[in-house]
Amino acid sequence: MFGKPSLMTRIAVGKLTGLFFGLIGLIFLPFFIEGVSWLFRWGILFWYTTFGAIIGVFGVFTYHPILKINFPWYLRGPFVGAWLNFVVTFLMYKEIEVMMVSMFGESGFFSSPFWLVAEGLVIGLIIEFLATHFGGEGKETI
């Protein structure tokens, strides 16, 4: 069940790594944003845990059928991570805008909420690397 290659291992590693990044957000967010709500902090924890699970599941796909190209781990993880944070930026634009402005200032270079997409790209790369290393990839994981 948790051997290599194994989809369950991929998902477990993805969730644990996502949980790690979510705990970082839960613990350290109040140091950067004064008065951040517990609801937002718990949301960050649960979001990155789910984020890791989704990236773990996507490890089955190593070929893109529409573009007809190979989809290696170093493209798949960052793409999925960036896409997921792109969607969450649309859903929580105002909250993320307040967070970014309070951390970087009104005219700061990083004040745009869409920098969360770049964060998703990097975290997606890390999660995908670990999930592929410990759980394998492709049809063999099923």
Secondary structure, DSSP 4 states (H G I P E B T S, - for coil): --SSS-HHHHHHHHHHHHHHHHHHHHHHHHHHSTT--HHHHHHHHHHHHHHHHHHHHGGG--EETTTTEE--HHHHHHHHHHHHHHHHHHHTHHHHHHHHHHHH-TT-TT-STTHHHHHHHHHHHHHHHHHHHHH--SGGG-
